[in-house]
Structures are given as C-alpha cells and as structure tokens.
Amino acid sequence: MLIQLDKSIEQDLFRNLHNLNENSLEVRAINNLAIAYRNGWHIIIGPLRILKLIKNLEHIDKSTKLVFDELINDYTFQKSYKDLVEEFILVKGLDGEPKRIENENETSYYYEAPLNYFNIVTRCFRSTLLCEDESDYDFYNKLVKKYIKENKEISGVDICFSSSNGGGVNAYKALERGINESRNPILAIADSDMKYPNSSEGQTLKKLKQKENQYMSTNIIEVYPLQVRAKENLIPPSLYLLGTGNSYKNHLKKLELIEKLNSEQLLYFNIKDGYKVKHFKDLRFMEYYKNIFLEVDDLISCSIEEIDKKTDDDEIVVNGAKGIVEKFTYYFLENGIEQELQSKKRLSNPSPQLLSVISEMEAILEKKENLFNNLPEYILEVILDLCKKIISWGCSKGNTYGTLGA
C-alpha cells in the first residue's frame, strides 16, 4: 500500500528530538516502516525535507538510513506512485488511532495513521487480501499482475499481499481475527451474490460489511463487493470459450448468445451453479431472465411450461460450470495455452487438422497477450475498477534488498 509521510511530521520530530533514543516509539516506528519498504510490503513517499530529516536522525538503524537514502533518490517518481492509487495511508501526527477520511465528494477516501501507530511491526506487514477461498485469491492476484504487465504506464510497480482464506460465509471471522491479531491493512473482496439488479446481497457480504462498520473507525480495512454476482461473472463467455479448453463448450456457446443479446444479464447470471426448479418460482427472477430462456435454445433442459409442473424444487434445469475460473486462470493468466501449443508443435508429421488447431491456438495466444483490450464493454469498467482497487491496497516496488546493498 502507499504510505505517505505528511509534512507535519517534521515539526513533531523536531519537538521531540532531544528525547529520542533507540527505544523511542518514533524511532521504532520509522525502523519498522523501513523494514516494510525493504521487504517490498509497501511503497513509502513523503516531502523531501522529511525524508532527509529522517535519514539524518541519530538513533535510527543503519539499514533505515539506507532506505531513506533510496527514497530521496527516488523522490522524482513519487507523483507516478500517487497517481496509481485511490486509497493510501497518510502518516500524520504521533499518537492515536487510524481513521478513514472521506474526500469532499464522499466518493473516495484515504486513511490517516499517526507515526507511533507503526511502532509495532505487524502493523507494517504487507496488506492482507481476504477472499472467500484460496482459488479466489489466486485468480485476483494473477488477474491484476496481468493488468500491470499489459499497462505500459505502470512500470516498476508490483503487488504484494498475504492471503487469508475466509471460508465462505465465515469470512467475517477471518476479518475480525486479522484486525485483532496484526492490524495490518486488510482488503476483503466478496461476491455480491445478487440474483438480478437491486436484489439483496449475500450473507457473506452482509456479515463482512457489519464487521467493517464495527471496526472501520480505528482500523485500515475495506470490504469491496464485486459489482457482479460472483467472480465467474467477471469473465465473458466469449473469453471462457477461448481460455478453458473444451470444458463446458456447448454450454458456454449458449451463454455467449446471452452476451450478444443482453450482456447486462451476465452480470447476475449464476454461471457457476446454474439454476434449479425453485428459482423459476421467483417472479422477479422470471421477469428479468425470461427473455433469454425463450430466445436461447436448450439453455434450460425443458420448456418453461414444463418447469411449472415439476415437483422437485431442487432439480437442476440450467447447467452450471464449476471450476471454470480455475481453468481460465491456468490457460489465460498462467502459461497453459503456451504449454499446450508447444506440445502440439513438437509432434512430428502433423495432420492438416492438427495444423489448423495450432493456428487457432496461436490466434488465441495473440488475444491473451492483449487480454484487457479484448474485454467487451459491458464488463471492462467493472474489471478495471477491481484491478485499481487491488493495486491501491497492495502496491509495492518488490523486494528492495538488492538495491540497498544489503
């Protein structure tokens, strides 16, 4: 995360200068912030006068002096780091608790934390990315790294998180545990579980928001609801068809028709689990989705009229596509396509059919290289907002030990 030292720190340090020693809270906090920078946990910026003042403090560690020497040399890049983020931590004052500061338009905010808050090193640990399960963390992490790689305006920046597995509906317990144990920055991402526009949010998200409201006044935390039903809805079916091998191919072709007919419905469609008979008894559900059930052939296993006659509410009538995000992650965000392409190219005496497959895979590889340029408009801003949020909370310059001569 971006940690910005406020100019007021200069007066605070000067006022206490004669009382400082190796065990002073201020000195310990500064040493801890330097540790965070050295390990690539956070980015630190601040006015040049503050950076020089801290570098020349008598009682800070030698390694801390090296860090602030590098920050001074890196000063000209500060604006580029600040432009990357929406949320950041402003270190202001010496004592107290962190607080969330709303900007004037109340559409964004940042955090203020006093310097001495960081005298406990765990509070300087890398931000935690709390997700509902490990596969969610893996997907978000690799999606953002792909975004950074494709975005030429972002150079010299990485993301650094520790993962926390929320365990679905118990995610709020993981959030509370992180707050009580380490108090490092925590970004929790949760599915909205919204069935259609203006429907209620899922229990996992509701409980996370309750904990956020309980602790947000004194902690650096945020709960970020996906602007779609679930992570499966972040990827359009047209890209799933390219990046998941042959899994669910026929079903995905049907979902691709929805993408062409009314792509907004894909923001809420239950791609992962599909639908059961009981869902068709929800009048608002039918009002929102009935047109695609009528227009997309074989999307449901029977006619709508026949569903009304079924007695087993739990009978599945629209298929789901479990595990599809994990397959997409392997093919598009890892090197799955490259590996399969190389294995086919190594085959001797390829048939015309195999050569055609190789040609198709090479075309897919080109789309993979420019993934974000190939996202349809209906989902582009949703994914960009997610990526920017994650970068704000996890931005890092990577491990800097080598550049510091340590």
C-alpha positions as CSV (number, residue, x, y, z in Angstrom):
1,M,0.0,0.0,0.0
2,L,1.2,3.6,-0.5
3,I,2.3,5.2,2.8
4,Q,2.7,8.9,2.6
5,L,4.6,10.9,5.3
6,D,2.8,14.1,6.0
7,K,4.8,17.4,6.2
8,S,3.6,17.9,9.7
9,I,5.9,15.0,10.8
10,E,8.8,17.5,10.6
11,Q,7.5,19.7,13.5
12,D,6.5,16.6,15.5
13,L,10.0,15.1,15.3
14,F,11.8,18.4,16.0
15,R,9.7,18.9,19.0
16,N,10.7,15.5,20.5
17,L,14.2,15.4,19.0
18,H,16.1,15.8,22.4
19,N,14.0,12.9,23.9
20,L,14.6,10.4,21.1
21,N,16.6,7.2,21.6
22,E,16.8,3.7,20.2
23,N,13.7,2.6,22.1
24,S,11.6,5.7,21.4
25,L,8.2,4.9,19.8
26,E,9.1,7.3,16.9
27,V,12.4,5.6,16.2
28,R,10.9,2.1,16.3
29,A,8.0,3.2,14.0
30,I,10.5,4.6,11.5
31,N,12.6,1.5,11.6
32,N,9.5,-0.7,11.0
33,L,8.4,1.4,8.1
34,A,11.9,1.0,6.6
35,I,11.5,-2.8,7.1
36,A,8.2,-2.7,5.2
37,Y,9.9,-0.9,2.3
38,R,13.0,-3.2,2.3
39,N,10.7,-6.3,2.2
40,G,8.6,-4.9,-0.6
41,W,5.5,-4.8,1.5
42,H,4.6,-1.1,0.9
43,I,5.7,2.0,-1.0
44,I,6.8,5.0,1.0
45,I,6.8,8.6,-0.2
46,G,7.0,12.0,1.5
47,P,8.3,15.5,1.2
48,L,12.0,15.8,0.5
49,R,12.6,17.7,3.8
50,I,11.0,14.9,5.8
51,L,13.0,12.2,4.0
52,K,16.2,14.0,4.6
53,L,15.4,14.7,8.3
54,I,14.6,11.1,9.0
55,K,17.7,9.9,7.2
56,N,19.9,12.1,9.4
57,L,18.2,11.1,12.7
58,E,20.8,9.9,15.2
59,H,19.2,6.8,16.6
60,I,17.6,5.0,13.6
61,D,19.2,1.8,12.3
62,K,21.8,1.9,9.6
63,S,19.6,-0.1,7.3
64,T,16.9,2.5,7.8
65,K,19.3,5.2,6.7
66,L,19.9,3.2,3.5
67,V,16.2,3.0,2.9
68,F,15.6,6.8,3.3
69,D,18.7,7.4,1.1
70,E,17.0,5.4,-1.6
71,L,13.7,7.2,-1.0
72,I,15.5,10.5,-1.5
73,N,17.0,9.3,-4.8
74,D,13.5,8.0,-5.9
75,Y,11.8,11.3,-5.0
76,T,11.1,12.3,-8.6
77,F,8.9,9.2,-9.1
78,Q,6.6,10.0,-6.2
79,K,3.8,11.5,-8.3
80,S,3.6,8.5,-10.5
81,Y,3.1,6.3,-7.5
82,K,0.4,8.6,-6.1
83,D,-1.4,8.6,-9.4
84,L,-1.7,4.8,-9.3
85,V,-3.8,4.7,-6.1
86,E,-7.1,5.8,-4.8
87,E,-6.7,4.7,-1.2
88,F,-3.5,5.3,0.7
89,I,-2.2,5.9,4.3
90,L,-1.2,9.4,5.3
91,V,1.1,9.3,8.3
92,K,0.1,12.4,10.3
93,G,0.8,13.2,14.0
94,L,2.4,11.0,16.5
95,D,-0.2,9.3,18.7
96,G,-3.7,8.0,18.3
97,E,-5.6,5.5,16.1
98,P,-6.0,5.3,12.3
99,K,-9.1,6.8,10.8
100,R,-10.8,6.9,7.5
101,I,-11.0,10.3,5.9
102,E,-13.8,10.9,3.3
103,N,-12.9,13.2,0.4
104,E,-15.2,16.2,-0.2
105,N,-17.3,14.5,-2.8
106,E,-17.6,11.5,-0.5
107,T,-16.9,9.1,-3.4
108,S,-13.4,8.2,-2.2
109,Y,-11.3,8.2,0.9
110,Y,-7.9,7.7,2.4
111,Y,-6.6,6.7,5.8
112,E,-4.7,8.8,8.4
113,A,-2.5,7.0,10.9
114,P,-0.1,8.5,13.5
115,L,3.6,7.7,13.2
116,N,3.7,5.9,16.5
117,Y,0.9,3.5,15.4
118,F,3.6,1.7,13.4
119,N,5.9,1.1,16.4
120,I,4.5,-2.5,16.3
121,V,6.0,-4.2,13.3
122,T,2.9,-6.4,12.5
123,R,1.1,-3.2,11.6
124,C,3.6,-2.6,8.8
125,F,3.2,-6.1,7.4
126,R,2.0,-6.5,3.8
127,S,-1.7,-5.9,3.2
128,T,-3.9,-8.9,3.6
129,L,-6.2,-9.8,0.7
130,L,-9.1,-11.6,2.3
131,C,-11.1,-13.8,-0.2
132,E,-13.8,-16.4,0.2
133,D,-11.3,-19.2,-0.7
134,E,-7.8,-19.8,-2.0
135,S,-8.8,-20.0,-5.6
136,D,-10.4,-16.5,-5.4
137,Y,-7.1,-15.1,-4.1
138,D,-5.1,-16.9,-6.9
139,F,-7.4,-15.5,-9.6
140,Y,-7.5,-11.9,-8.3
141,N,-3.7,-11.8,-7.8
142,K,-2.9,-13.2,-11.2
143,L,-5.5,-11.0,-12.9
144,V,-4.0,-7.8,-11.5
145,K,-0.5,-8.9,-12.3
146,K,-1.7,-9.4,-15.9
147,Y,-3.2,-6.0,-15.9
148,I,0.1,-4.4,-14.7
149,K,2.0,-6.3,-17.3
150,E,-0.2,-5.1,-20.1
151,N,-0.4,-1.5,-18.9
152,K,2.7,0.2,-20.1
153,E,2.0,3.3,-17.9
154,I,2.6,1.2,-14.8
155,S,6.3,0.5,-14.6
156,G,8.4,-0.6,-11.6
157,V,5.3,-1.5,-9.6
158,D,4.2,-4.9,-8.3
159,I,1.6,-6.1,-5.8
160,C,2.3,-7.7,-2.5
161,F,-0.3,-9.4,-0.3
162,S,-0.6,-12.1,2.2
163,S,-3.6,-14.3,1.6
164,S,-6.5,-15.0,4.0
165,N,-9.0,-17.7,3.3
166,G,-12.3,-16.6,4.6
167,G,-14.1,-19.9,4.2
168,G,-17.3,-18.5,2.6
169,V,-19.9,-17.3,5.0
170,N,-17.3,-17.3,7.8
171,A,-15.2,-14.7,6.1
172,Y,-16.2,-12.1,8.7
173,K,-14.4,-14.2,11.4
174,A,-11.2,-14.1,9.4
175,L,-11.6,-10.3,9.0
176,E,-12.1,-9.9,12.7
177,R,-9.2,-12.2,13.5
178,G,-6.9,-10.1,11.3
179,I,-8.0,-6.9,12.9
180,N,-7.4,-8.2,16.4
181,E,-4.1,-10.0,15.8
182,S,-2.0,-7.9,13.5
183,R,-3.9,-4.8,12.5
184,N,-2.1,-4.6,9.1
185,P,-4.1,-3.2,6.2
186,I,-6.9,-5.6,5.1
187,L,-8.8,-5.6,1.8
188,A,-11.7,-8.1,1.8
189,I,-13.3,-9.0,-1.6
190,A,-16.6,-10.7,-1.6
191,D,-19.2,-11.9,-4.2
192,S,-22.3,-9.7,-4.2
193,D,-24.4,-12.8,-4.7
194,M,-27.1,-10.5,-6.3
195,K,-29.5,-12.6,-8.4
196,Y,-30.6,-9.6,-10.5
197,P,-30.4,-5.8,-10.3
198,N,-31.5,-4.4,-6.8
199,S,-31.8,-7.9,-5.3
200,S,-30.5,-8.5,-1.8
201,E,-26.8,-9.1,-1.2
202,G,-25.5,-12.5,0.1
203,Q,-25.0,-13.3,3.7
204,T,-21.2,-13.5,3.4
205,L,-21.0,-9.9,2.1
206,K,-23.6,-8.6,4.7
207,K,-21.6,-10.1,7.6
208,L,-18.3,-8.6,6.3
209,K,-20.0,-5.2,6.0
210,Q,-21.2,-5.4,9.6
211,K,-17.6,-6.0,10.7
212,E,-16.3,-3.2,8.5
213,N,-18.8,-0.8,10.1
214,Q,-17.8,-2.0,13.6
215,Y,-14.1,-1.5,13.1
216,M,-13.5,0.9,10.3
217,S,-13.2,4.0,12.5
218,T,-9.9,2.7,14.1
219,N,-8.5,0.3,11.5
220,I,-7.2,0.3,8.0
221,I,-9.8,-2.0,6.4
222,E,-12.2,-2.1,3.5
223,V,-14.8,-4.6,2.3
224,Y,-15.1,-4.5,-1.5
225,P,-18.2,-6.1,-3.0
226,L,-17.8,-7.3,-6.6
227,Q,-20.0,-5.4,-8.9
228,V,-21.2,-8.7,-10.3
229,R,-22.8,-11.8,-8.8
230,A,-19.6,-13.7,-8.4
231,K,-16.0,-14.0,-9.7
232,E,-17.3,-16.3,-12.5
233,N,-19.2,-13.3,-13.9
234,L,-16.1,-11.2,-14.4
235,I,-15.0,-13.2,-17.5
236,P,-17.2,-13.1,-20.6
237,P,-18.3,-16.4,-22.1
238,S,-16.6,-15.5,-25.3
239,L,-13.2,-15.5,-23.5
240,Y,-14.1,-18.6,-21.5
241,L,-14.6,-20.4,-24.8
242,L,-11.0,-19.4,-25.8
243,G,-9.4,-20.0,-22.4
244,T,-10.9,-23.1,-20.8
245,G,-10.1,-25.9,-23.3
246,N,-13.1,-28.0,-24.2
247,S,-14.7,-27.8,-20.8
248,Y,-18.4,-26.8,-20.9
249,K,-18.0,-25.8,-24.6
250,N,-21.7,-26.3,-25.6
251,H,-23.0,-24.6,-22.5
252,L,-20.6,-21.7,-23.0
253,K,-21.8,-21.2,-26.5
254,K,-25.3,-20.7,-25.2
255,L,-24.0,-18.1,-22.6
256,E,-22.2,-16.4,-25.5
257,L,-25.5,-15.8,-27.1
258,I,-26.6,-14.0,-23.9
259,E,-23.5,-11.9,-24.2
260,K,-24.7,-10.9,-27.7
261,L,-28.4,-10.5,-26.8
262,N,-28.3,-8.7,-23.5
263,S,-24.8,-8.7,-21.9
264,E,-26.0,-7.0,-18.7
265,Q,-27.8,-10.2,-17.6
266,L,-24.5,-11.9,-17.5
267,L,-23.5,-9.7,-14.5
268,Y,-26.0,-11.6,-12.4
269,F,-26.5,-15.0,-14.1
270,N,-25.5,-17.9,-12.0
271,I,-22.7,-19.2,-14.2
272,K,-21.1,-21.4,-11.6
273,D,-24.1,-23.3,-10.2
274,G,-26.8,-22.9,-12.8
275,Y,-30.5,-22.9,-11.7
276,K,-33.0,-25.3,-10.1
277,V,-36.7,-25.5,-10.5
278,K,-37.3,-23.4,-7.3
279,H,-35.5,-20.4,-8.9
280,F,-38.2,-20.2,-11.6
281,K,-40.8,-19.6,-8.9
282,D,-39.3,-16.2,-8.1
283,L,-41.4,-13.7,-10.1
284,R,-38.6,-11.1,-10.2
285,F,-36.2,-13.7,-11.4
286,M,-38.6,-14.7,-14.2
287,E,-39.3,-11.1,-15.1
288,Y,-35.5,-10.4,-15.6
289,Y,-34.4,-13.6,-17.3
290,K,-37.5,-15.0,-19.1
291,N,-36.5,-13.5,-22.5
292,I,-33.1,-15.3,-22.6
293,F,-34.7,-18.6,-21.6
294,L,-37.1,-18.2,-24.6
295,E,-34.5,-16.9,-27.1
296,V,-31.5,-19.2,-26.3
297,D,-32.3,-22.7,-27.5
298,D,-31.7,-25.5,-24.9
299,L,-30.4,-23.2,-22.2
300,I,-32.9,-24.9,-20.0
301,S,-33.5,-28.6,-20.1
302,C,-37.2,-28.3,-20.8
303,S,-39.8,-25.7,-21.6
304,I,-40.8,-23.0,-19.0
305,E,-44.3,-24.5,-19.1
306,E,-42.9,-28.0,-18.1
307,I,-40.9,-26.4,-15.2
308,D,-44.2,-25.3,-13.7
309,K,-45.3,-28.9,-13.5
310,K,-42.2,-30.2,-11.8
311,T,-42.5,-31.2,-8.2
312,D,-38.8,-31.5,-7.2
313,D,-37.7,-27.9,-6.4
314,D,-34.0,-29.0,-6.3
315,E,-33.9,-30.5,-9.8
316,I,-31.3,-28.7,-11.9
317,V,-32.8,-27.3,-15.2
318,V,-30.0,-24.9,-16.2
319,N,-26.4,-26.3,-16.0
320,G,-23.6,-24.6,-14.2
321,A,-19.9,-24.5,-14.9
322,K,-18.0,-25.3,-11.7
323,G,-14.2,-24.7,-11.8
324,I,-14.3,-22.6,-14.9
325,V,-12.4,-19.7,-13.4
326,E,-9.6,-22.0,-12.3
327,K,-9.4,-23.3,-15.9
328,F,-9.3,-19.8,-17.2
329,T,-6.6,-18.8,-14.7
330,Y,-4.5,-21.7,-16.0
331,Y,-4.9,-21.0,-19.7
332,F,-5.0,-17.2,-19.7
333,L,-3.3,-16.0,-16.5
334,E,-0.7,-18.7,-16.3
335,N,1.0,-20.5,-19.2
336,G,-1.5,-23.2,-20.0
337,I,-2.0,-22.1,-23.6
338,E,1.7,-21.9,-24.3
339,Q,2.4,-25.3,-22.8
340,E,-0.3,-27.0,-24.9
341,L,0.8,-25.1,-28.0
342,Q,4.4,-26.2,-27.6
343,S,3.4,-29.9,-27.0
344,K,1.4,-29.9,-30.3
345,K,4.2,-28.2,-32.2
346,R,6.6,-30.9,-31.1
347,L,4.6,-33.6,-32.8
348,S,6.1,-34.9,-36.0
349,N,4.2,-35.1,-39.3
350,P,1.2,-33.1,-38.1
351,S,-2.0,-33.7,-39.9
352,P,-3.9,-30.8,-41.6
353,Q,-6.4,-31.0,-38.7
354,L,-3.6,-30.5,-36.1
355,L,-2.1,-27.7,-38.1
356,S,-5.5,-26.0,-38.0
357,V,-5.7,-26.4,-34.2
358,I,-2.2,-25.0,-33.9
359,S,-3.2,-22.0,-36.0
360,E,-6.3,-21.4,-33.8
361,M,-4.2,-21.6,-30.6
362,E,-1.7,-19.1,-32.0
363,A,-4.7,-16.7,-32.6
364,I,-5.9,-17.3,-29.0
365,L,-2.4,-16.6,-27.8
366,E,-2.4,-13.2,-29.5
367,K,-5.7,-12.3,-27.7
368,K,-4.2,-13.5,-24.4
369,E,-1.2,-11.1,-24.9
370,N,-3.8,-8.2,-25.0
371,L,-6.4,-9.6,-22.7
372,F,-7.7,-6.3,-21.4
373,N,-8.1,-4.9,-24.9
374,N,-10.3,-7.9,-25.8
375,L,-12.7,-7.4,-22.9
376,P,-16.3,-6.4,-24.0
377,E,-17.6,-3.1,-22.9
378,Y,-20.2,-4.5,-20.5
379,I,-17.5,-5.9,-18.2
380,L,-14.5,-3.7,-18.9
381,E,-15.1,-1.0,-16.3
382,V,-16.0,-3.5,-13.7
383,I,-12.7,-5.3,-14.1
384,L,-10.7,-2.1,-14.3
385,D,-12.2,-0.9,-11.0
386,L,-11.4,-4.2,-9.3
387,C,-7.8,-4.1,-10.6
388,K,-7.3,-0.5,-9.4
389,K,-8.7,-1.3,-6.0
390,I,-6.3,-4.2,-5.6
391,I,-3.3,-2.1,-6.7
392,S,-4.3,0.6,-4.2
393,W,-4.2,-1.8,-1.4
394,G,-1.2,-4.0,-2.5
395,C,1.1,-1.7,-4.5
396,S,4.8,-2.5,-3.9
397,K,8.1,-2.0,-5.5
398,G,9.1,-5.6,-4.8
399,N,11.9,-6.6,-2.5
400,T,14.5,-3.8,-2.4
401,Y,17.3,-5.6,-0.5
402,G,19.4,-5.8,-3.6
403,T,19.1,-2.1,-4.4
404,L,20.0,-1.2,-0.9
405,G,23.3,-3.1,-0.8
406,A,22.1,-5.3,2.0
